[in-house]
């Protein structure tokens, strides 16, 4: 999808966006779709390091994960966050 996920190998999936306002707009749009991906901004992260954090759990079903991925894709398209469109 073109999102910058960093190099994490943990259940916490980070999507680096950079811009504070876009990060929080993505947070709002995902939440409206029922996907909890918390927006994190400075000073919790470095300047220009705003990101979304989603936690994957064993209780998520394959359908849950598919829905979350489709939601990220749609929100990314809506906000022109997909790599190459920035």
Buried (B, 14 or more C-beta within 10 A) or exposed (E): EEBEEEEEEEEEBBBBBBBBEBBBBBBEBBBEBEBEBEBBBEEEBEEEBBBBBBEEEEEBEEEBEEBBEEBBBEBBEEBEBBEEEE
